Amino acid sequence: MAVPPGLPVVIVGGLHADARRAAVVRLLADVPGSVVLHHDLATAAAGTVVRTIRDASGILDAGEAPLVNDCACCALREDLVPELERLRDAGGTRLAVVELWDSVEPKAMAEVVTAGGLTVTGVITAVDPSLVLPYLGNGDDLADGGLAAAATDQRTVADTFARQLEYAPVLAVVDSPEADDEDRELLAQLHPTARQVPVGQDGLAEPAEPAEPAAGGLTVPTPRRHALSPLAQAALAGFDVESAAAAQHPACALLPAEADAHGVSTLVWSRRRPFHPERLYAALEDLTCAAARSRGRFWLADKPDTLFHWDAAGGALCVESTGPWLASLPDAAWDMVPPVRRAAAALDWHPEHGDRCQHLVFTSPGLDRDGLQRLLESCLLTDAEYASGPDAWQRLPHAFDTLLEV
């Protein structure tokens, strides 16, 4: 596989630091002329972010970038593209590997690099399968573990890890002896469309081809052409920032499908009846804790025009408005809607409700599918409430107003 012209940039991230480093080492070994650009945000307390550039032999250059508005991640944003441009202009670099610091999310950095006029050819999240469930279940704030990217960073370990995992089309998976079938199945169900590429714990390239016997009974190593490894191929395969963003939007996200294997289940729950806001609000804690990960979109009876995003991990739930349902828009406004969203709505359009629906996906080991479905069904409007019509629905208690900070 040929390396694209210019300066290809691959972004490698993930909270599993050992797995991330192993993936980076593998790329350096497999792509001659590649370098790694890394910004260490752990030094932010001293007022700077430390930048290093290294190749397979060691550090080539080091420097510092001052914080921007007391924000280490902002410093990274402002320093990243100029450093990549410098590498490009200097020539000689075949692949620039941007190794993100632990809690930095690849979506934001891929968009920064692309907006800077450079070509992102791959986004990879490195994963240790044995750590997937512990990280998804960790509701601690990043700040508590020294992983916050800014003084105002309120993210948790669980939600940050979930976004890192689900955004990347490629997962570099280390061979962890602690991982079992349940761990690997959980990873597969959380991101079924991802390409999983195995990487050794040490990140070393595969050994040379076996030696062949030569004349006279001597044994000599077989010369080996340098072929790109599967991980290097994935790093150079190409990446579309707009498509990746669309795949995360709740209106057209590529959510997991139904699955049940090795003790892990994914429940896909879809209905064409709105939620009673008060009953759903009362059930939020039980629904949030029912699965290691849940996400999707939903419809509240008292707010018929608003598409709500459901995003839960680590025992914490984020609910936010993501704009209108397409069915609530005038025809003239449809031209301003991205084609991918119009296509997603058309696939499941209801003659009465349009694209309004409940579509929630729950993934977890030991998932109580029957109990979860009963709880979700109990939160929908009853037959009598549904028959009362949309005008009556909007007079129901606005239980979510405080949560949504309306």
N, C-alpha and C positions, 0 to 999 in steps of 0.2 A: 504494500500500500504506500503510495507516494505521499510525502508531506506537502500540504498546501503551500503556495507561495506567500510571501510576506512574513508576518510573525504570527503563527497560530498560538492561541492562548487557551489553555485548559485550566479550569478552576476545580480544585480539589478541596473539599471541606468535610466537616463532621466533628461532633463532640467526642467521638472515640479517637483520641489523639494518637494512640499507638497504631491503630488501623490506618489512620490518615498518613502517618509518617511512613508506614510500610508501603502504601500505594505510591507515595512520592518517590521513595527510593527505587521502586520498580520502574517507574517512568524514566528516571534519570539513567538507569542501567539499560533500558531498552531503546531509548531514543538518543543516539549520539548527538552532541551539540545542544542538548536541552539544559535549561537552568531553572532554578526554583526561586521565586520571589515571595518572601514571607514577611508580614508585619506582625510583630509580637505586641499585642495589646496589653499584656500583663505588666508592662512598664508604665502604663498610663498614670499610675499614682505619682510617678516622678515628673509628670508633665510632658512626656514624649512617648512616641511609638517607635520602637526599634525596628529598622528595616534591614533585612539581609538578602543577599543574592548569592546562591551557591550552585555548584554543579556536582557531578559525582565525586570529584576530588576534594571538595570542601568549600569554604566560604571564599567568594571572589570579591565581595564588596559589602560594606555595612555602613549604615547611617541612621539618622534620627529624623522623625517628622514631628513637629510640635502639635499639641492638641489643638483642635478647632472648637471653640465654644465649650471647652471642658469635655470634649467628646472624642474618645479614641477612635471610634468607628468613622467619625467625620474626617479625622486626620487620614485614615486609611483611604477613604473615598477620594480625597484631594491629592494624595500622593501616588495612588496606584497607577493611573493612566500615564502621568509624566514619566514614571520609571519604566513602564512598558514601552513607551515611545522611545526612550533612551536606548533600551535594548534593541529595539527594531532598527533605529538609525545607525547604531554601532555595527550592525551586521554580525554574522557568525552564529547567531542563536537560531537553532532549528525549531525549538518548541519552548515557549514560556509557560511554566507551571506555576500558577498562583495558588500557593498553599494558604488557605484561610486559617486564621486563628480560631480557637475552639468554638466560640459561640457566634461567629460571624456567619450570616446566612447567605448561601450562594445566589439566591435570586437577586438580591440587591447588587451584589458585586458583578454578576453577569450583565445586568442592565447598565451599570456604570462603565464597564469596559466597552460594551457595544456602543453606548452613547458617545464614547471617546473616539470612535472611528476605528477601533481594532476588531479583530475577528475572533470570537469565542468559538472554538471548534469542539468543545466538550465541557460538560459539567458532571463531576463525579463526587458522590458522597461515600466516604469510607466507613465500613460498618464491621463491628464484631458481633456476630449473631447472638452470643451469650449475653450481651449487654443491652439488647433491644428492649426487652421487657423492663429491666431495672430503670432504664432511662425514660421510657414512656410512663412509668409509674412514679417518677420523681417530680413532685410538685413544688420543690424548693425554688426560690428565686435564684436567678443566675448570680445576683449580687452576693448572696450568702456564700457562694463557693468561689468568689473572686473571678467570676466569668462574665460580669456585666461589661458591655461595650461602651457605656456612657453612664453618667451619674443618674440619668433619668430612666435607665433601662429597667423595665418592670417585667420582662419576660421570665418564664420559668424554664427549668431544664427540659421538662416534658414537651412543652409546646415548641420550643426551639428545635429540639431533636426531631420532632415530627415533621416540621417544615423542611429541615435539611434533608431528611430522608425522602420525602414525597416530591420534592421539586426536581431532584436529579434524575435524568433518564438512565444513568448508569450507577450501579452500586459496586464498589470495590470491596469484596467480602473476604476478610482474612479467615484463615483456617484455624479456628479457635477450638482447642481440645475440650473446653468447658461447654461448648454448644451441643445441644441435642436436637432431635427431630422436631420437637415443639418450637424451639427457638428459630430454626430455619423455616418452619412452616409459618410462624408469625411474621417473619420478615417477608416471605413470599406473598402472604395475604395482604399485608399493609401496602405493598407497592407491586402489584402483579404485573404491571407493564414494564417494569424496570429490567434492564439487562444486567444480570449479576455476573461479575467477573471475579474469579477466585484469585486471591493474592496471598502468598505465604506471610506468616507473621513477621519475618525479617525483611520482606519485600525483595529478596534476592531473585534474580532471573533464574530461569530453569537451567539445569546443568547442561553441559555440552552433550552432543550426540555420543552414543557408545562408541568405543574404539573398535576399529576393524583390524583383523589380522592382515599383516603385510607379507611380502615375499620373505622367505627364510624363517617364518614363524614369529617375526617381531610384531609387536602391536603398536600402532600409532594412532593418535586421535584423528577422527574424521574432521576435516575443515568444515566449519559451519557458517553458512551465510547468515548475515544479520537480518532476520525477519522480525517485523514488529509483533510484539506480544498482543494477545487479545485486549489487554488494558490500554496499550499504546494505540491500538486501532480504535478503541472506543474514544480515546482522548482526541482523536483527529477526525472522527466520523462526521462532525458537523452539529451545529446547535442553533435553534431558532428561538430567540428570546421571546418574541410575541406569542408563539405557539405554547411555549412553556408557561407563560403567564396565564394564558387562556385555560390551560389544563388545570390550573389551581383555582380559577374563579368558580364559586359555588353554583353558578347558573349552568356551567358547561364542563365542570371538572370531570376528569376520568377517574371516577371513584371505583373502588374494588367491587367485584361481583360476589355473589353467594359462594361460600366455600365452607367445608367442614372436613378437617383432616388433622391427624396427630394431636388431637385435643384442642385445636384452635378452630374457631368458627368466625365467619363473617356473615352477619345478618343484614340484608338489604331490605329496608322497609319503605314502601311507597304507597301513598294514598291520595285520593282526589277530594278530600274533605278537610276543611280547616280545623286547626286546633282551637279549643276553648282556651283563651289566654290564662284564665285563673287556674284551671286544672293543670295545664302544662307547667305553669310557674311553680305550682306546689310539688310537681314531680321532678323538677330539675335535678335535685341532688341525687335521687335514686337513678335517674337516667344517666347522669354524668359518671357515676361510679359503677355502672353496669358493665362497662367495657374499658379495656386499656386505651382504646382509641375510638372516637366516633366523630363523624363529620357529615356535612351535607347542607341542604337548604330546606326551609320550612315556611309555612304560611299560617299567620294568625288571623282569626276571624275578625277581630276588631281593627286590623290594619291590612285590608285586602289588597292594597296597591304595593306593599313593601315586601321585597324578597329578603328573608333573613338567613344569615349564615350561622351554622352550628359547627363549633370547632372545640373538641374536648380531648384532653390528655392529662394524665397525672392527677386525676380527681378534680380538675378545674375546667370550667366551661367558659368559652368566649362566645357571646351572641352579639351580632352586629348587623345593622342594616347595610345591604349592598346595592341599594337603589331600587328602582321599580321592576315589577314583573313586566314582561313585554306586553301582556294582555291589557295592562293599564295605560299603555302609551297610545297616543293618536297615530294614525297611519303615517303621517308626515314625519314623525320622529324615528321611524324604523330605519331610515337611511343612515342615521347617526350611530346605530348599533353595530358592533363588529359582526361580520358575516358568520364567524364561528358560533356566536351566541344565537343568531337567528336560525342557523341550521340545527343547533341543539334543541331549541324550542319547537321547531317544526317536526322533529322526530317523535315528539310525545305531546302534541297539541290536543287539548280537550275542547270539544265544541262549545261548552259552557264556560269553563274556567280558564281556557287558554293554557299558558304554561304554569299557572299556579298549581302547586302540588306540595306534598311532603315527600322528601327523598333523603332518608338518613341511613347511614351505614355504620355498623358497630362491629369492631374486630377485637377479639380477645381470646386467650385461653380460658376454658371453663365457662364459656358464655351461656347464660340461662336464656336460651332463645325464646322459649314459650313464655316465661315470666316477663321478659322484656317486651314481647309483642303485646301481651295483655295490658301492660302498663301504658304503652304507646296508644293502643286503641282506646283506652279509658280517657285519654286526653283529647280525643277528637270531639267535635260536636255530636250530640245525640241526634237521633232521627227527628225528634220534635224541634230541637234547636236548629238543625239544618233546614227544616221545612219553614222556619220563621223568616228566612230570607236575609240577604246582605244588609238591609237597613237595620234590622234587629241585631245582627251580629256586631255592628259597629257601636251598639249601646252596651255591649258586654264590658265588664271591668277591665280597665287598661292596666293589667297586672305587670306588664313588661316595661312600663314607662320609666320606672326608677332604674331598672337594670340598664336600659338603653340611654339613660340620662337625657330623656326627652324634655 
